[in-house]
Amino acid sequence: MKLFFLVFCSFIIFCSCSNKYENILKNNTAEVREFVLEGKSDNINASLICGLREKDYVINGYATELIEFGILTFDIENINDYDETIATYVLLVGTVRYDGDLQKNPFDNTLVADIKTIINSSENVTAKIIIGDFTQEIKLKNVCNNWSVDSEEVYKIVAKNFKDDIKQLIINNVFNGEVYVKIINDADINVGDYYWYVNIVNRTGRKLSLIISPHTSEILAVNNTLNK
């Protein structure tokens, strides 16, 4: 009976510590991506990523007020063949319509827009792009539906495996860093597959970065410069 009591108490203490560091990570989040939808046509890849991020988005080790986002992206083959300067979109989420102008991303020439909200991902979602006389409509599907690891589970994984690193960032009961939880498509690992990417940045620019499998919860890669 005493052994059972000691084991039970140890379990409670462990869970309490894990929850403590999990909550610290959540409360100091600068960005968290909840899900991604994607679809393809012959020459266009479209995606929509929704989540929360800082209103004043700066990677500086300080987490500030969060707002919703929904980044719609069109990746067009031979985009320079389209001479029109104005590109627009229509996004239908069930019976809800979003529309507006698309902006060119100078880093990769994709066309993007922020609908500034987290949609209901269980609805039918269709994205349409219009460039002059060219129109293409693409149905988007949630690629996260069969994942066993969601963003909540990501916090638990990090808190469990990197408790000491999180602890050392707490100074005078203040967490001196910010947390980014992203969904990435890492072609260096496996083209077309998505992964969870976590980046914890302290106030001197050092960081702890890791990649987590959304299917197995396995930590696939770690880069830790917090102690350097």
Salt bridges, closest charged atoms under 4 A:
GLU22 OE2 - LYS26 NZ 3.30
GLU31 OE2 - ARG33 NE 2.78
ASP99 OD2 - ARG97 NE 2.99
ASP114 OD2 - ARG53 NH2 3.23
GLU137 OE1 - LYS128 NZ 3.96
GLU152 OE1 - LYS26 NZ 2.63
